[in-house]
Amino acid sequence: MDKSLLPGPSDIVMTSPPSSFQQEPLTPPRSNHSSSLKPNQVGQVILYGVPIVSLVIDHQERLCLAQISNTLLKNYSYNEIHNRRVALGITCVQCTPVQLEILRRAGAMPISSRRCGMITKREAERLCKSFLGENTPPKLPDNFAFDVTHECAWGCRGSFIPARYNSSRAKCIKCSYCNMYFSPNKFIFHSHRMPEAKYTQPDAANFNSWRRHLKLTDKSPADDLVFAWEDVKAMFNGGSRKRALPSSQCPLIVPCSLQK
């Protein structure tokens, strides 16, 4: 290449002016890699046969919780949905005014709306499954156990045995220090003072708080393990009311790592 054609250090390279703002077309974002997702890119996800608008926020595809509540979960009250979301450890990300306007134009939110919480696709699956799906335990080996810890009071470590978890008060966690068995909601108030432990004031007792405090000991677990743990935590999570769905309306979003 002729080097005389290259711009010098003092040359000014002109670029075309940026075009005016245009809403992204309603096409599903490519999910093969996070770098392919554009900020505020609009898409569509099918949950239980119902199309839900998605929006890319912080390199993640998130769904509109209000739209899910008004369609799939319309037979449940705001408090039921809110309490279940908190119990499952799902945190909403509030969209900006610009993002809210995009959602309005996409038909996900009414014109009068002032704010909107967004949750990830995986979180939406978990929330909907806890209301609409069958809360059956995931298929795991009979001798399988989750290595779990909590940091309430002096903290503790134990083995959560899914095969023993057949009710909300089942004694399915074996303490790693004293070998006693506890139900999940009692285990978070059981602790052993170890030399390296730091005291943390525990929350007030309630039957759902364990789902927020009990965590996998492995800080970087495999996706399959995380999904199985989420499914176990969704069991016996309060309420048994389910809206009947036609057999053709089955969840169309299944994590690739769980497909057989």
N, C-alpha and C positions, 0 to 999 in steps of 0.2 A: 504494500500500500504506500502511495506517495505521502510522505510525512508532511508535505506542505499543505495537504488538505485537512490535517488535524487542527483543531482550535488551539491557539496559544494561551498562555496563562492570563493574558490581559484581554483576551477576546470575550465578548458577551454572547452566550448561546441563548437564542430566543426559543421559547417553548409555547405551544398553543395555550390560550387561556382556559382555565377550568370551566367545564360546562355547569349549568345551573343544576340545583338539586333535583334529582328525580328518584322516586321510590323504586326500589328493586322489584322486579317482577316476582310473582308468587310462584316460585319454583323451589323444589327442595334443595337445600344447601348440600354440597358435596361433603361427605363425612369421612373421606379416606385419609384426610390429614388436616390438622387444625389450621395450617397455613393457608388452606384453600377457602376458609370461611372468611367472608368479608364482614366488617362491622356493620350492624344494623341490616344485615341481609335477611330478607323475609323468606320463609319456607312454609311447608305444611307437613304435619305428621299425622298418621292415622292411629288413633287409640280406640280400641274396642269398636272399630267401624266408624268412628266419628272423626272428621278432619279438624285438627287443632292448629292454629297459626303458631309458627315458631319465629324467633328472632335471635340473631347472633349477637351475644353480649359478652365481651371479654373473651373472645375466641371460643365461646361455647354456645351451642344451640339450646335456647331456653324456650319454654312454653308458657303461655298465659294462664296463670292459675284461675283467674276470674272466668275465663272461657270454659275451662275444665269444670269449674264449679257450676256454671250455668247450663251445662249440657250433660256430661256424663254423671255428675254428682248432684243433679238438680233435686233429687229426692232427699237430700241430706241438708241439715241446717248449717249455717255459717260456723256455729260453735263446734259442731261435730267435725267438720272438715278442718277447722283451725286446730282443735285439740289433737286430732289424728296426725296432722302435719307436724306439730311440735313433738308428739310422742315418737314419731319416726325420725326425728332429727333433721327435718327438711327445712332449710332456710330460704326465704324469699329474697330475691334481689329486686329492689325497686327500680323501675325504668325511669329514664330521664324524660323531660317534656317532649323532646324530639322523638324519642322512641315511643312514647305514648301516642303521639300523633300518627306515627307509622302504623301502630296497632289499630288505631281507629279507622284509618283508611283501608286496612286489610280486613276490616269487619270483625276483629276479635274483641273490640271494646266499643261501648256506646259513646256517642259524641259527648255526653254529659260526664263521662268518667274523669276523675281527677288524678288517679294513680293506678298502678297495676304492678302486682308482684309476679316475678318470673321464676320458674323452677326448671331444672335440667330435665332432659327427656327421661333419663333413668329415674329421677325422683318422681316424675309424673306417673311412670309405670308402677312404682312402688305404692304411691298414694292411691291410684285407681284400683290396683290389685287388692289393697287392704279393704276396700269397700265392695268391689264387684267380683273379685276372684275368689277361688276356693282357698282358704287358709290352711292348706295341707303342708306338712313339712317337706323340705326338699329331699330328694333321694340321696342319702349319704350312707356310707358303710355303718353297720350296726355298732361297731366299736369306735366310731369317729367322735371326736370331741374338739370343740373350739378352745384354744388357749386364750383366756380373757383376763383383763385387769380392770380395776377401777381405782380412782384416786380420791375417793371420799374418805374423810377422816385421815387415818394413816395409810389407807390404800390396801389392796389385797390382789392376789392372783389366784385363778382357779381354772377348772376344766368344765366348760359348759357342754353337757351331754345331750344332744338333740333327741336321742331315743327315749330319754326320761322326761322330756318336756311335753307332757300330754294335757296340761292345764296351766292356767296363769299362776297358780301357786305351787306347781310341782317342784320338788326339791331336786333340781337337775344340775346344780353347780357344786362341784367338789372342791373345797378349799385346798390349795397346794401346800398349806402350812400345817393345818390341823386335821385334814382329811374329813371334815364334817361336810354334810350336804345342806344346801340352802336353796330356797326359791330365788329367782332373779331379783325380786324387789326387796328381799331380806339380805341378799348377799352384799348389796352396795352399802349396807350399814354394818357389815362385818369387816373388821380390819385387824391387822397385826402390826405392831410398832417395830419396824426394822431400823437398823442403825442409819440407813441412808434415806429413810422416809421423811416426808414433810407433811405436816398436818394441814388438811383442807376442810373447811367448814362444810358439812354435808347439807343438801337441800332438805326441806321439809318432806316427810315421808308421803309418798303417793305411789300408786301401783304402776304408773307409767314412767317414772323418773329413771328407772334402771336403763331404759333404752338409750338415754342420753349419756349416762355415765359409764356403762359397761362397754369396753372397747376391746378389739382384738389386740393381743400383746404384740404381735408382729406389726411393725410400723409400715412395712411395705408389702402387704399381702397380695397374693394373686387375685385377679378379678373374679374368678370362679368362687374363691373363698369369701370374698367381700359380698358377692351377690347371694350366696347361700346364707351368710350371716344376716343380711338384710331380710331375707325371706323368713328366717327363724324369728327375728324380732317383730315381724309383721303379724305373727300368730298371736291369738288371744289378746288382741289390742283394743278391746272394748267394742261393744255393739255387734249385733249379728244380722242387722237388716241389710238385705241385698236387693237391688233392683233386678228383676228378671230380664235377661237379654236373650235375643234369638240365638240359636246355636251357631248361626253364620257369623255373628258378631264376636269374633274372638280377637284377642290381642295380636296385632300384626307386627309389633316391635318386640323382638327377642334378642338379647345380647348374643353376639356371635359365639362367645366363649361357652355359652350354655346350650347351643344347638347341637343336636346329635345327628 
